[in-house]
Each structure stands twice: as structure tokens, then as C-alpha cells.
Amino acid sequence: MSTTSSTPDTEEATRPASPGPAAARLPRHLPRRLFQLYFGLTLYGVSSAMLVRSGLGLEPWNVLHQGLAERTGLSMGVVLTVLGALILLLWIPLRQKPGLGTVSNVLVIGAAMDGALWLLPDAHGWPAQVLLMAGGVVLNGVATGLYIAARFGPGPRDGLMTGLHRRTGRSIRLIRTTIEVTVVVTGFLLGGSLGVGTVLYALAIGPLAQFFLRVFAVPGQDGGSTVVASRKPGQVILRR
């Protein structure tokens, strides 16, 4: 039986050509990522509107948004947008850099929320309220997985959390808890809605977001995901 040997020249000739500099600079999966970003942000606004119409309590930041809306006469979507822009100003001393997803978060969610509030009627009766509440929480998890997995930068409120973590050295858990307790208490004192929906959201959004981050993870250049870790769920799911 004869065997063939390959020289370095033949090996080089048969090796797949590597992409040139121009090809290497082109972002992979860009259309999918853009779709995920804007579809996810739109769904986020719709899910928040569903929780408002359920009348059973809101997610922490929207308790504050609703309270401010009650006091100012502005719509919740406008309050969300204005407050998001003001929070971005806090990024300057924290040395946080916004991305496309950050700016889009400020502009899209509030508009989508106001549009959905205009279309959705208030739920009447416990069955309709519970269904709308549960649907809103699950849809919020889907939306979170979509837009975070798109990898265009954090929203202004998440960036505030990570910026304070870097500047103070305090744990993410402590900073996140402190911020959310502060906004919930402030929002409630201003007239925002607390209820079983608030508790359900707090308990469910973490597992839902982790699950949908894995579902919607966009493959990276090496074929793996740059958002969801390939290890066991007990370890971090976001890579930087």
C-alpha cells in the first residue's frame, strides 16, 4: 500500500484561506443582532404595559415611573424616556460608555410602552388580571433575553449598577438591591403600584432572563456564544 506525503507547500495550498482584514472587520450576524435588539426593546415596552393594565403591581423601576407620571401628568413612557436620559448623565462621572443598545433602550421602550398602553384596555376580574400579569412577566423575560443577547450595550439603569460596582468596589448584589429598594420605595410614596406582580417579577425575572439569554444567544466568531457561557448554569452567564 502506497502512502503520500505532503510538503509544507502542499499543506499551505490545501489549507482554507483565512479571511482578509476587510472580512475580519465585518460583524457577523449583524442583521439578526439588530432585529433582536429592537424587537426585544419593543417587547419590553409591551410587557411593561401588560403589567400596568393587570393592576396587580409593576416591576421595580416602573413603580417609580408610574409614581412620577402621577405627579407630573406625563405618560409613563415619557417619564421612562426622560429618566433614562437623566441616568445616562450619571454615566459620565462613572466613566461608563454607552452603546447603540443603551441609546435605543432610552428611545424605544418608552415609545413602545405608551403605544401598548393606548391599545390595551384595563383587565377586569381576577382571571384576566392574573393572565395579563403572568403574560407580562414571561414576555419581559423573553424581551430581556432578546436585547441583551444582541450585545449592543447595557440599558442606562443596568449601566448605572455596573458603574457603581466598578467605582465603589461593592458587590453587584448589594448595589442592585439598594437601587431597586430605593426606586420601589420612592415610587410607592409617589403613588406607584405595588402588588403580587411586583413580587412575582422579582422572583421570576432572573431565571427567565437566564433561560432566554441561552435561547437567543448569538454565535460569536469562534462558533460559541459571546453572551452565554458554555459551562454549568451555576456559573456566570455573561462574559465581557
C-alpha positions, 0 to 999 in steps of 0.5 A: 500500500502506497502512502503520500506525503505532503510538503509544507507547500502542499499543506499551505495550498490545501489549507482554507484561506483565512479571511482578509482584514476587510472580512475580519472587520465585518460583524457577523450576524449583524442583521439578526443582532439588530432585529433582536435588539429592537424587537426585544426593546419593543417587547419590553415596552409591551410587557411593561404595559401588560403589567400596568393594565393587570393592576396587580403591581409593576416591576421595580423601576416602573413603580417609580415611573408610574409614581412620577407620571402621577405627579407630573401628568406625563405618560409613563413612557415619557417619564421612562424616556426622560429618566433614562436620559437623566441616568445616562448623565450619571454615566459620565462621572462613572466613566461608563460608555454607552452603546447603540443598545443603551441609546435605543433602550432610552428611545424605544421602550418608552415609545413602545410602552405608551403605544401598548398602553393606548391599545390595551384596555384595563383587565377586569376580574381576577382571571384576566388580571392574573393572565395579563400579569403572568403574560407580562412577566414571561414576555419581559423575560423573553424581551430581556433575553432578546436585547441583551443577547444582541450585545449592543450595550447595557440599558442606562439603569443596568449601566448605572449598577455596573458603574457603581460596582466598578467605582465603589468596589461593592458587590453587584448584589448589594448595589442592585438591591439598594437601587431597586429598594430605593426606586420601589420605595420612592415610587410607592410614596409617589403613588406607584403600584405595588402588588403580587406582580411586583413580587412575582417579577422579582422572583421570576425575572432572573431565571427567565432572563437566564433561560432566554439569554441561552435561547437567543444567544448569538454565535460569536466568531469562534462558533460559541456564544459571546453572551452565554457561557458554555459551562454549568448554569451555576456559573456566570452567564455573561462574559465581557 
